[in-house]
Amino acid sequence: MAETFTNSGVKLTTVSTTDIYQAPTSSGARAVVLSSLAANVTGTVSVNYSVDLTDSANTVVATIAKTIAVPGYATLELIPNKVVLTSGQKLRATSSVASGINVVTSVLEIT
């Protein structure tokens, strides 16, 4: 099985739920999320941030964070330890302010 380090950078441009990372969809694939950083880029406004783990059809499997306030110009390390995703699972995020949060997720993909 091949192992590849990668990252995903996403700007949450709306207040709708947005995919921030999806594990490879090949049979038996896994992804180990090493870190996920959420930066509030609005300035002085606090932004609420939520993240769910879903299956490939966007059904919530688990909530990782629910309505965490990220202060202006601050960064939150949401996943400081590892989270394993199975084939096709996703991390999906919501921000209370459009274009308020930028997310970087570092991952080891095993395919």
Residue, then its C-alpha position, 0 to 999 in steps of 0.5 A: m500500500a502506498e503512503t502519501f503525505t498531503n494537505s488540503g487548504v479550504k476557505l469557508t466562503t459561505v455559512s453552508t457546510t463545506d467539505i474540507y477533506q475527503a479520504p481516498t475512495s478506493s477499496g481499503a483506502r485510509a487517511v490519517v488526519l495529522s492536524s487541522l488548523a482553522a484561522n479566523v481571518t476576519g480581524t476583531v470578530s469572533v467566528n463560530y466553527s464546527v466540524d463533523l466526520t461524515d460518510s461519503a453521502n454526507t451523513v454525520v458519523a461523529t461531531i468533532a467540534k460544535t460551535i467553537a468560538v475562534p477569536g479574531y486573527a486567532t488560529l485553532e488547532l482542532i485536531p492536535n492528534k490523529v483521526v483515522l478516516t476510512s474510504g470516502q469519509k469526509l471532514r465537513a466544516t461550518s463557519s458562522v461568518a462567510s469568508g471568516i475561516n481558512v482551514v489547513t488539514s494535513v493528512l497521511e493517505i494510505t491507498 
